[in-house]
Amino acid sequence: MRVKILGCSGGIGSSPQEVLRTTSMLLDDDILIDAGTGVGDLSIEQLIAINHIFVTHSHLDHITSIPFLLDTVMGLRPHPVTVHAMAETLQILKDHIFNWKIWPDFNAIPDKNQPFLLYEEVKLGKTVDIGGRKITALPANHVVPAVGYRLDSGKHSLVFTGDTTTCDALWQQVNAIENLKYLIIETAFGNDDIELAKVSKHLCPSLLMDELSKLKRPAQVYITHLKPGEGGIIMREIEQSAMQFRPQALQNLQVFEL
């Protein structure tokens, strides 16, 4: 399994130093984990190859490219695209995105018997096996229903928390993963914004330290969802208090081999 980071920022924009894209990961050539703005950097040929999209939650920075992807490749591929998410997340997509008001209902195009978009519910702790690649929904704690995902090749596992704040149930699951190699966890705000982090159910460095103290297995830790313009400050705050974990900032276009 090969995981390529298409986007890992809390926002968008570009500068000579970096290009910011919101959350998305490409698993091999045919599976997306979330579909933020980074999906837009793929070629049309790469977009055509996407068969499955696993969504952590319904916030726009994680789903924004789904409508555009479907519109782009419709008619260019013979089979539908399947979106996997919690039942609550799927209902939000149906009610607020694919409703003919914001975007066409691809679940009814060209007709309801042969739609271009399929919905598949994921459930916590249940594993979806796609050609030997095992994807399992993990607990998360956010302001909307949310999950994280475990990506398991058999040899190694990568855990992506999605957007979350304090979540003891997550660590119970993570600590049971014997082949854990990578942990990608969000830290959206600096310590000065701890109250904002709490109300929006994200993490800041001090809250992150509380969460990482619950991790009982060795893992390479990467930080995602950094607030634009404050990534350096947030990472310095993390580094000052998390030397034992040696967390690194996740980078756009970074590749993980599992």
C-alpha positions as semicolon CSV with decimal commas, in nm:
position;residue;x (nm);y (nm);z (nm)
1;M;0,000;0,000;0,000
2;R;0,120;0,347;-0,088
3;V;-0,032;0,657;0,069
4;K;0,035;0,997;-0,088
5;I;-0,063;1,318;0,090
6;L;-0,259;1,542;-0,145
7;G;-0,342;1,800;0,121
8;C;-0,280;1,840;0,493
9;S;-0,343;2,206;0,578
10;G;-0,618;2,377;0,768
11;G;-0,665;2,616;0,475
12;I;-0,565;2,712;0,124
13;G;-0,323;2,953;-0,042
14;S;0,030;2,959;-0,171
15;S;0,360;3,137;-0,114
16;P;0,719;3,086;-0,232
17;Q;0,767;2,864;0,072
18;E;0,463;2,637;0,050
19;V;0,140;2,548;-0,123
20;L;-0,156;2,482;0,106
21;R;-0,419;2,222;0,027
22;T;-0,691;2,088;0,256
23;T;-0,712;1,729;0,374
24;S;-0,690;1,440;0,132
25;M;-0,484;1,125;0,090
26;L;-0,448;0,900;-0,214
27;L;-0,423;0,530;-0,133
28;D;-0,253;0,357;-0,423
29;D;-0,424;0,490;-0,737
30;D;-0,791;0,425;-0,670
31;I;-0,889;0,523;-0,315
32;L;-0,918;0,865;-0,154
33;I;-0,921;0,920;0,220
34;D;-1,113;1,249;0,240
35;A;-1,135;1,477;-0,062
36;G;-1,015;1,826;0,019
37;T;-0,875;2,078;-0,225
38;G;-0,559;1,876;-0,296
39;V;-0,761;1,639;-0,513
40;G;-0,779;1,921;-0,768
41;D;-0,406;1,878;-0,839
42;L;-0,462;1,531;-0,984
43;S;-0,475;1,484;-1,360
44;I;-0,799;1,383;-1,529
45;E;-0,651;1,037;-1,583
46;Q;-0,582;1,009;-1,211
47;L;-0,932;1,128;-1,126
48;I;-1,083;0,867;-1,357
49;A;-0,899;0,596;-1,160
50;I;-1,068;0,685;-0,828
51;N;-1,318;0,413;-0,735
52;H;-1,368;0,477;-0,361
53;I;-1,373;0,780;-0,132
54;F;-1,363;0,728;0,245
55;V;-1,485;1,039;0,427
56;T;-1,400;1,115;0,790
57;H;-1,673;1,378;0,833
58;S;-1,886;1,627;0,644
59;H;-1,693;1,953;0,686
60;L;-1,620;2,133;0,361
61;D;-1,241;2,114;0,381
62;H;-1,269;1,733;0,372
63;I;-1,537;1,690;0,102
64;T;-1,506;1,990;-0,129
65;S;-1,358;1,798;-0,424
66;I;-1,615;1,518;-0,432
67;P;-1,871;1,713;-0,642
68;F;-1,607;1,835;-0,886
69;L;-1,446;1,492;-0,919
70;L;-1,782;1,331;-1,001
71;D;-1,872;1,601;-1,251
72;T;-1,532;1,573;-1,420
73;V;-1,521;1,197;-1,468
74;M;-1,890;1,128;-1,533
75;G;-1,909;0,956;-1,870
76;L;-1,536;0,884;-1,875
77;R;-1,554;0,566;-1,666
78;P;-1,792;0,268;-1,682
79;H;-1,849;0,215;-1,310
80;P;-1,985;0,435;-1,028
81;V;-1,774;0,595;-0,757
82;T;-1,851;0,475;-0,404
83;V;-1,845;0,717;-0,111
84;H;-1,792;0,544;0,225
85;A;-1,886;0,729;0,544
86;M;-2,093;0,709;0,860
87;A;-2,469;0,705;0,806
88;E;-2,498;1,056;0,952
89;T;-2,230;1,188;0,715
90;L;-2,393;1,027;0,413
91;Q;-2,724;1,187;0,507
92;I;-2,559;1,529;0,530
93;L;-2,412;1,483;0,181
94;K;-2,755;1,385;0,047
95;D;-2,938;1,670;0,221
96;H;-2,692;1,954;0,171
97;I;-2,465;1,879;-0,126
98;F;-2,615;1,633;-0,375
99;N;-2,964;1,783;-0,356
100;W;-3,003;1,952;-0,698
101;K;-2,966;2,291;-0,528
102;I;-2,598;2,292;-0,440
103;W;-2,502;2,014;-0,685
104;P;-2,680;1,753;-0,895
105;D;-2,782;1,429;-0,725
106;F;-2,534;1,187;-0,882
107;N;-2,705;0,906;-0,692
108;A;-2,991;0,951;-0,940
109;I;-2,785;1,016;-1,255
110;P;-2,829;0,878;-1,517
111;D;-3,105;0,701;-1,322
112;K;-3,165;0,555;-0,977
113;N;-3,113;0,199;-1,099
114;Q;-2,769;0,277;-1,244
115;P;-2,641;0,580;-1,052
116;F;-2,300;0,731;-1,099
117;L;-2,255;0,774;-0,721
118;L;-2,304;0,497;-0,466
119;Y;-2,320;0,541;-0,089
120;E;-2,177;0,280;0,147
121;E;-2,214;0,314;0,525
122;V;-1,910;0,256;0,745
123;K;-1,945;0,150;1,105
124;L;-1,699;0,188;1,389
125;G;-1,469;-0,109;1,420
126;K;-1,587;-0,266;1,095
127;T;-1,326;-0,331;0,828
128;V;-1,372;-0,276;0,455
129;D;-1,142;-0,499;0,249
130;I;-1,065;-0,368;-0,101
131;G;-0,828;-0,602;-0,278
132;G;-0,650;-0,693;0,045
133;R;-0,626;-0,334;0,161
134;K;-0,808;-0,314;0,492
135;I;-0,969;0,014;0,599
136;T;-1,129;0,034;0,944
137;A;-1,329;0,322;1,092
138;L;-1,196;0,443;1,429
139;P;-1,363;0,663;1,693
140;A;-1,324;1,042;1,675
141;N;-1,474;1,328;1,873
142;H;-1,569;1,633;1,664
143;V;-1,855;1,884;1,636
144;V;-2,022;1,669;1,370
145;P;-2,030;1,288;1,351
146;A;-1,676;1,183;1,259
147;V;-1,439;0,891;1,235
148;G;-1,071;0,831;1,181
149;Y;-0,935;0,546;0,969
150;R;-0,684;0,267;1,006
151;L;-0,514;0,167;0,679
152;D;-0,371;-0,183;0,711
153;S;-0,159;-0,359;0,449
154;G;-0,102;-0,660;0,672
155;K;0,263;-0,563;0,716
156;H;0,205;-0,216;0,861
157;S;-0,082;0,011;0,965
158;L;-0,128;0,385;0,935
159;V;-0,381;0,558;1,162
160;F;-0,535;0,888;1,052
161;T;-0,740;1,050;1,328
162;G;-0,932;1,289;1,107
163;D;-1,054;1,595;1,296
164;T;-1,086;1,519;1,666
165;T;-1,040;1,645;2,016
166;T;-0,992;1,433;2,329
167;C;-1,111;1,080;2,252
168;D;-1,026;0,793;2,488
169;A;-1,209;0,543;2,269
170;L;-0,966;0,616;1,985
171;W;-0,663;0,518;2,190
172;Q;-0,823;0,196;2,307
173;Q;-0,843;0,096;1,940
174;V;-0,500;0,231;1,843
175;N;-0,322;0,055;2,128
176;A;-0,458;-0,277;2,003
177;I;-0,290;-0,238;1,662
178;E;0,014;-0,463;1,672
179;N;0,156;-0,351;1,336
180;L;0,111;0,024;1,393
181;K;0,381;0,224;1,212
182;Y;0,241;0,571;1,142
183;L;0,005;0,801;1,331
184;I;-0,127;1,112;1,159
185;I;-0,304;1,333;1,412
186;E;-0,444;1,683;1,385
187;T;-0,338;1,993;1,576
188;A;-0,538;2,280;1,433
189;F;-0,457;2,559;1,678
190;G;-0,179;2,697;1,896
191;N;-0,194;2,701;2,273
192;D;-0,310;3,064;2,277
193;D;-0,629;2,943;2,107
194;I;-0,700;2,656;2,344
195;E;-1,055;2,775;2,414
196;L;-1,126;2,791;2,041
197;A;-0,978;2,445;2,002
198;K;-1,206;2,312;2,275
199;V;-1,527;2,470;2,143
200;S;-1,454;2,357;1,786
201;K;-1,338;2,013;1,906
202;H;-0,989;2,029;1,764
203;L;-0,650;1,990;1,932
204;C;-0,383;2,238;2,032
205;P;-0,031;2,135;2,147
206;S;-0,120;2,102;2,516
207;L;-0,427;1,893;2,436
208;L;-0,221;1,691;2,188
209;M;0,026;1,603;2,463
210;D;-0,258;1,476;2,678
211;E;-0,372;1,256;2,391
212;L;-0,028;1,124;2,298
213;S;0,028;1,025;2,662
214;K;-0,239;0,760;2,599
215;L;-0,045;0,606;2,309
216;K;0,116;0,284;2,433
217;R;0,275;0,164;2,110
218;P;0,574;0,301;1,918
219;A;0,479;0,497;1,609
220;Q;0,608;0,768;1,380
221;V;0,388;1,068;1,461
222;Y;0,291;1,331;1,202
223;I;0,092;1,649;1,264
224;T;-0,177;1,760;1,020
225;H;-0,440;2,034;0,984
226;L;-0,209;2,315;1,102
227;K;-0,364;2,661;1,089
228;P;-0,231;2,858;0,790
229;G;0,030;3,113;0,889
230;E;0,078;2,955;1,233
231;G;0,226;2,618;1,144
232;G;0,574;2,711;1,261
233;I;0,450;2,840;1,595
234;I;0,231;2,535;1,654
235;M;0,513;2,294;1,570
236;R;0,755;2,475;1,802
237;E;0,502;2,447;2,084
238;I;0,467;2,076;2,010
239;E;0,841;2,018;1,991
240;Q;0,897;2,189;2,327
241;S;0,676;1,939;2,508
242;A;0,678;1,623;2,295
243;M;1,042;1,533;2,247
244;Q;0,978;1,167;2,336
245;F;0,741;1,134;2,039
246;R;0,947;1,344;1,794
247;P;0,640;1,449;1,594
248;Q;0,693;1,598;1,250
249;A;0,473;1,827;1,046
250;L;0,298;1,635;0,769
251;Q;0,402;1,758;0,426
252;N;0,202;1,792;0,109
253;L;0,302;1,520;-0,144
254;Q;0,467;1,312;0,130
255;V;0,449;0,939;0,062
256;F;0,412;0,651;0,309
257;E;0,481;0,289;0,218
258;L;0,290;0,028;0,419
